[in-house]
């Protein structure tokens, strides 16, 4: 345990860990709300699908701009100021969206919120490593992902609750307060007032918390100049960047358009059925991560990636071509199929180079901007071909992920065990 951590005292450590898990929760809550509310925004602003695609674009393109700069900010300013700045930006963006519910203002405010979320993503993992101890980092990372997944599951439910409670006679007092600022025909605006309040609460919690000093390990530091140039010259680096780009693009392409698709082709109410499907999508994605952790103890990570990607292709095809409740089940289960892709792609990438892991990780996180581009492409295609045909575009990034699973040749393969007994004994063979 570092000397810098001991200054916070062991008694304060669990509180800081809980705060970190809460940050994971808030990041997810604010990042994954667009899917459920896009049908409402389209209706409020009379948007084409192409214009609606700029909403997730404005949010996720911020990751492309801020992932590497955020690493440099953390090294210069340290963790607490960057966290405070990130949540201040999130609060500002949410308030702008809430008080000025116009399409142009929405694009700017979503970009501001996205910058804040990108900064949080860069800060949180090194802080978790130091606060919880390196020996517990893997376990705490899984807990953090569970907090992230729980918020993804609850985020659509929050929208459904607000949508059903606003302007109802039996609404609680805090809902009555929201009605002062939320137009009756734009109930989706309410979620951003909730997010602004939550971001302000996080600013207060962080402001009164004493953080340990985080000494970044050599493989966590971001180095520009020759190091970045050496990485950019490698074809393999670009392929893994495109792998992350493809994964986040697929994830957000489904999450952002499925509610509108179900409304257009199956008459499903986006405020209830659509939001529920998106909620189950994120919930099953979280559960799939747990199964993935178990499978990775017995199987090569490349094979796990291939199997889950193939299942994802079949599941998405079912969702687009089937009828009845099978469509709802298929789209929800597609989250389960996507669950292992992020962690496996990241590990395959980092295990394929023996230098500059911090800079490479920053480049990979820039690939999160795939969540900006793919939904935008689907929206543009939908205006020309229809939304159903446009969503077939998702098979391109899924096919590329399948290619990565076949092509990858990491320097280090994932550690595996040969039996259940060996798993519980903690033994492994590489």
C-alpha positions in Angstrom: 0.0 0.0 0.0 1.4 3.4 -1.0 2.3 6.0 1.6 0.0 8.4 -0.1 -3.0 6.2 0.4 -2.3 5.8 4.1 -2.8 9.5 4.6 -6.5 9.0 3.9 -6.7 6.4 6.7 -8.1 2.9 6.3 -11.4 4.0 7.8 -11.9 6.4 4.9 -11.1 3.8 2.2 -14.5 2.1 2.0 -16.2 5.4 1.7 -14.0 6.4 -1.2 -14.6 3.0 -2.9 -18.4 3.5 -2.5 -18.0 7.0 -4.1 -16.1 5.4 -7.0 -18.8 2.9 -7.5 -21.3 5.7 -7.4 -19.4 7.5 -10.1 -19.5 4.4 -12.3 -23.3 4.3 -11.7 -23.7 8.0 -12.6 -21.6 7.7 -15.8 -23.8 4.9 -17.0 -27.1 6.6 -16.0 -26.2 9.7 -18.0 -24.7 7.9 -20.9 -27.4 5.4 -21.7 -30.6 7.5 -21.5 -30.7 8.6 -25.1 -32.1 5.4 -26.5 -35.3 5.5 -24.6 -35.9 9.2 -25.2 -35.0 9.5 -28.9 -38.6 8.7 -30.1 -39.8 11.6 -27.8 -37.2 14.0 -29.1 -38.0 13.1 -32.7 -41.7 13.7 -32.1 -41.1 17.0 -30.2 -38.8 18.5 -32.8 -40.3 16.8 -35.9 -36.9 15.5 -36.8 -35.9 13.2 -39.6 -34.0 10.1 -38.6 -30.8 11.5 -40.0 -31.0 14.6 -37.8 -31.9 12.5 -34.8 -28.7 10.5 -35.4 -26.8 13.7 -34.5 -27.9 13.4 -30.9 -25.8 10.3 -30.0 -23.1 11.7 -32.3 -22.8 14.9 -30.3 -22.4 12.9 -27.1 -20.0 10.1 -28.2 -17.8 12.2 -30.5 -16.6 13.9 -27.3 -14.8 10.7 -26.4 -12.7 11.0 -29.6 -11.7 14.5 -28.6 -11.1 14.1 -24.9 -9.8 10.6 -24.1 -6.1 11.4 -24.7 -6.2 15.0 -23.4 -8.0 13.8 -20.2 -5.0 11.6 -19.4 -2.7 14.6 -19.6 -5.1 16.7 -17.5 -5.1 14.0 -14.7 -1.3 14.0 -14.7 -1.2 17.8 -14.4 -4.1 18.6 -12.1 -4.6 15.2 -10.3 -7.8 13.3 -9.8 -10.1 15.5 -7.6 -10.0 18.7 -9.7 -10.6 16.7 -12.9 -13.6 14.9 -11.2 -15.0 18.2 -10.1 -14.6 19.7 -13.6 -16.2 16.7 -15.2 -19.3 16.8 -13.1 -19.5 20.6 -13.4 -19.6 20.1 -17.2 -22.2 17.4 -16.9 -24.4 19.6 -14.7 -24.0 22.6 -17.1 -24.8 20.5 -20.1 -27.9 18.9 -18.4 -29.2 22.3 -17.3 -28.8 23.8 -20.8 -30.7 20.8 -22.3 -33.4 21.2 -19.6 -34.0 24.9 -19.8 -33.4 25.3 -23.5 -35.2 22.3 -25.1 -34.2 23.1 -28.6 -32.5 20.8 -31.1 -29.5 23.1 -31.6 -29.0 23.5 -27.8 -29.4 19.7 -27.4 -26.4 19.0 -29.6 -24.2 21.5 -27.7 -25.3 20.3 -24.3 -24.8 16.6 -25.2 -21.3 17.4 -26.4 -20.5 19.1 -23.1 -22.0 16.2 -21.1 -19.9 13.8 -23.2 -16.7 15.6 -22.5 -17.5 15.3 -18.8 -18.1 11.5 -19.1 -14.9 11.0 -21.1 -12.9 12.7 -18.3 -14.5 10.5 -15.7 -13.7 7.3 -17.6 -10.0 8.2 -17.7 -9.8 9.1 -14.0 -11.8 6.3 -12.5 -9.7 3.1 -13.1 -6.3 4.3 -11.7 -8.1 5.8 -8.7 -9.9 2.5 -8.1 -6.6 0.6 -8.3 -4.9 2.7 -5.6 -7.9 3.1 -3.3 -8.9 -0.6 -3.3 -5.3 -1.9 -3.5 -3.7 -3.6 -6.5 -4.4 -7.1 -5.1 -8.2 -6.3 -5.2 -8.2 -4.3 -8.4 -9.7 -7.1 -10.6 -12.5 -7.8 -8.1 -13.3 -4.1 -7.6 -13.3 -3.6 -11.4 -16.0 -6.2 -11.7 -18.0 -4.5 -8.9 -17.6 -1.2 -10.8 -18.9 -2.8 -14.0 -21.8 -4.2 -12.1 -22.6 -0.7 -10.8 -22.3 0.5 -14.4 -24.7 -2.2 -15.6 -27.2 -1.6 -12.8 -27.5 2.0 -13.9 -27.9 1.0 -17.5 -30.7 -1.2 -16.5 -32.4 1.4 -14.3 -31.9 4.4 -16.7 -34.8 3.5 -19.0 -37.0 2.7 -15.9 -36.3 6.2 -14.6 -37.6 7.6 -17.9 -40.7 5.4 -17.8 -41.4 6.5 -14.2 -41.0 10.2 -15.0 -43.1 9.9 -18.2 -45.9 8.2 -16.3 -45.8 10.5 -13.2 -45.6 13.9 -14.7 -48.9 15.9 -14.8 -50.7 13.2 -12.8 -52.9 14.2 -9.8 -51.2 11.7 -7.5 -47.7 12.7 -8.4 -45.3 13.3 -5.5 -44.1 16.8 -4.5 -40.7 16.6 -6.3 -42.5 15.7 -9.5 -44.7 18.7 -9.0 -41.5 20.8 -8.8 -40.3 19.4 -12.1 -43.6 20.3 -13.8 -42.6 24.0 -13.4 -39.8 23.5 -16.0 -40.9 20.5 -18.0 -43.3 21.2 -20.9 -46.3 18.9 -21.0 -45.5 17.8 -24.5 -41.8 17.2 -23.7 -41.8 15.0 -20.7 -38.4 13.6 -21.7 -36.8 16.9 -20.7 -37.3 15.9 -17.0 -34.5 13.3 -17.1 -31.9 16.1 -17.6 -33.1 18.1 -14.6 -32.7 14.9 -12.6 -29.2 14.4 -14.1 -28.3 18.0 -13.3 -29.3 17.5 -9.7 -27.4 14.3 -9.5 -24.2 15.9 -10.9 -24.5 18.7 -8.4 -24.8 16.2 -5.6 -21.7 14.4 -6.9 -19.8 17.7 -6.9 -20.6 18.2 -3.2 -19.7 14.6 -2.3 -16.3 14.8 -4.2 -15.6 18.3 -2.7 -15.9 17.0 0.8 -13.9 13.8 0.1 -10.2 13.5 0.7 -8.6 11.5 -2.1 -5.4 9.4 -2.0 -2.6 10.6 -4.3 -2.5 8.3 -7.3 0.9 7.5 -8.7 0.2 6.4 -12.3 2.0 3.2 -13.3 4.2 3.4 -16.4 1.5 1.5 -18.4 -1.2 4.0 -17.3 0.6 7.2 -18.4 -0.3 8.9 -21.7 2.8 9.8 -23.7 2.5 11.8 -26.9 5.2 12.5 -29.5 7.3 9.6 -30.6 5.4 7.1 -28.5 2.1 8.0 -30.0 3.7 8.1 -33.5 5.1 4.6 -33.1 1.7 3.3 -32.2 0.0 5.0 -35.1 2.4 3.5 -37.6 1.3 -0.1 -36.6 -1.5 -1.6 -38.7 -2.5 -3.7 -35.7 -3.2 -0.6 -33.6 -5.6 0.7 -36.2 -7.4 -2.7 -36.4 -8.0 -2.8 -32.7 -9.1 0.8 -32.7 -11.6 -0.1 -35.3 -12.6 -3.1 -33.2 -13.5 -0.8 -30.3 -15.1 1.6 -32.7 -17.2 -1.3 -34.1 -18.3 -2.6 -30.7 -19.4 0.7 -29.2 -21.1 1.6 -32.6 -23.0 -1.7 -32.5 -24.0 -1.3 -28.8 -25.2 2.3 -29.3 -26.7 1.6 -32.7 -29.0 -1.0 -31.1 -29.7 0.9 -27.9 -30.5 4.2 -29.6 -32.7 2.9 -32.4 -34.5 -0.1 -31.1 -37.2 1.8 -29.3 -38.0 3.8 -32.5 -37.8 0.6 -34.6 -40.3 -1.2 -32.3 -42.7 1.8 -32.5 -42.5 2.1 -36.3 -42.7 -1.6 -37.2 -44.5 -3.2 -34.2 -46.6 -0.4 -32.7 -44.8 -0.6 -29.4 -45.1 2.4 -27.0 -41.5 3.8 -26.6 -42.2 5.1 -23.1 -43.1 1.6 -21.8 -42.4 -1.3 -24.1 -39.4 0.3 -25.8 -37.9 1.5 -22.6 -38.4 -2.0 -21.0 -36.6 -3.7 -23.9 -33.7 -1.3 -23.6 -33.6 -1.9 -19.9 -33.4 -5.6 -20.4 -30.8 -5.1 -23.1 -28.5 -3.4 -20.6 -29.4 -5.8 -17.8 -28.6 -8.9 -19.9 -25.4 -7.2 -21.1 -24.4 -7.0 -17.4 -25.3 -10.6 -16.6 -23.4 -11.7 -19.7 -20.3 -10.1 -18.4 -20.5 -12.5 -15.4 -20.8 -15.5 -17.6 -18.0 -14.2 -19.7 -15.7 -14.0 -16.7 -16.4 -17.7 -16.0 -16.0 -18.8 -19.7 -12.6 -17.0 -19.9 -11.3 -19.3 -17.2 -11.9 -22.3 -19.5 -11.7 -21.0 -23.1 -9.4 -19.0 -25.2 -10.7 -15.4 -25.3 -10.6 -15.4 -29.1 -13.0 -18.3 -29.2 -15.3 -16.7 -26.6 -15.4 -13.5 -28.8 -16.2 -15.5 -31.9 -19.0 -17.5 -30.2 -20.7 -14.4 -28.7 -20.3 -12.4 -31.9 -21.9 -15.1 -34.0 -24.7 -15.4 -31.5 -25.1 -11.6 -31.7 -25.4 -11.7 -35.5 -28.1 -14.4 -35.3 -30.0 -12.6 -32.5 -30.0 -9.2 -34.3 -31.2 -11.0 -37.5 -34.0 -12.5 -35.5 -35.0 -9.1 -34.1 -35.1 -7.5 -37.5 -37.0 -10.3 -39.3 -39.2 -12.0 -36.7 -42.6 -11.0 -35.4 -44.5 -10.8 -32.1 -42.9 -11.1 -28.8 -39.9 -12.9 -30.3 -38.7 -9.5 -31.6 -38.7 -8.1 -28.1 -36.8 -11.1 -26.7 -34.3 -11.0 -29.5 -33.4 -7.4 -29.1 -33.1 -7.7 -25.3 -30.9 -10.8 -25.7 -28.6 -9.1 -28.1 -27.3 -7.2 -25.0 -26.2 -10.6 -23.6 -24.3 -11.4 -26.9 -22.5 -8.1 -26.8 -21.5 -8.4 -23.1 -17.9 -9.8 -23.5 -16.8 -7.9 -26.5 -15.5 -4.7 -24.8 -13.3 -6.5 -22.2 -12.0 -9.1 -24.7 -11.2 -6.5 -27.4 -9.3 -4.4 -24.8 -7.4 -7.3 -23.4 -6.5 -8.7 -26.8 -5.3 -5.2 -27.9 -3.2 -4.5 -24.8 -1.7 -8.0 -24.8 -0.6 -7.5 -28.4 1.9 -4.8 -27.6 4.8 -4.7 -25.1 5.1 -1.0 -24.7 3.0 2.3 -24.2 0.0 0.6 -22.8 -1.3 3.8 -21.3 -1.1 5.7 -24.6 -2.6 2.7 -26.5 -5.5 2.5 -23.9 -6.2 6.2 -24.6 -6.3 5.5 -28.3 -8.6 2.6 -27.8 -10.9 4.8 -25.6 -11.0 7.3 -28.5 -12.7 4.4 -30.4 -15.7 5.0 -28.2 -16.6 7.6 -30.8 -18.0 4.7 -32.8 -21.1 5.3 -30.6 -21.3 8.6 -32.4 -20.8 7.5 -36.0 -22.8 4.3 -36.3 -26.2 5.6 -34.9 -25.7 8.7 -37.2 -25.2 6.4 -40.3 -28.2 4.4 -39.4 -30.3 7.6 -39.1 -29.1 8.8 -42.4 -29.8 5.5 -44.1 -33.2 5.3 -42.5 -34.3 8.5 -44.2 -33.6 6.8 -47.6 -34.2 3.1 -47.0 -36.4 2.9 -43.9 -35.2 2.1 -40.4 -35.5 -1.6 -40.7 -33.2 -1.7 -43.8 -30.9 0.8 -42.1 -30.3 -1.3 -39.1 -28.9 -4.1 -41.3 -25.8 -1.8 -41.4 -25.0 -3.1 -37.9 -23.9 -6.4 -39.4 -20.8 -4.6 -40.8 -19.3 -3.7 -37.4 -20.4 -7.1 -36.0 -18.6 -8.8 -39.0 -15.5 -6.8 -38.2 -15.5 -7.9 -34.6 -15.8 -11.5 -35.8 -12.8 -10.9 -38.0 -10.8 -9.6 -35.0 -11.6 -12.8 -33.1 -10.3 -14.9 -36.0 -7.3 -12.6 -36.9 -5.9 -11.7 -33.4 -2.5 -13.0 -32.4 -1.8 -11.6 -28.9 1.6 -11.9 -27.4 0.0 -13.3 -24.2 -3.1 -15.5 -24.1 -5.6 -15.4 -21.3 -4.9 -17.7 -18.3 -7.1 -20.7 -18.1 -7.9 -23.7 -15.9 -8.5 -27.3 -16.9 -11.2 -28.1 -14.3 -13.8 -26.7 -11.9 -11.7 -28.0 -9.0 -8.6 -26.1 -10.3 -10.7 -23.0 -10.6 -11.7 -23.0 -6.9 -8.1 -23.9 -5.9 -6.9 -20.8 -7.8 -4.6 -22.7 -10.0 -4.2 -22.0 -13.7 -2.2 -22.8 -16.8 -1.4 -20.2 -19.4 
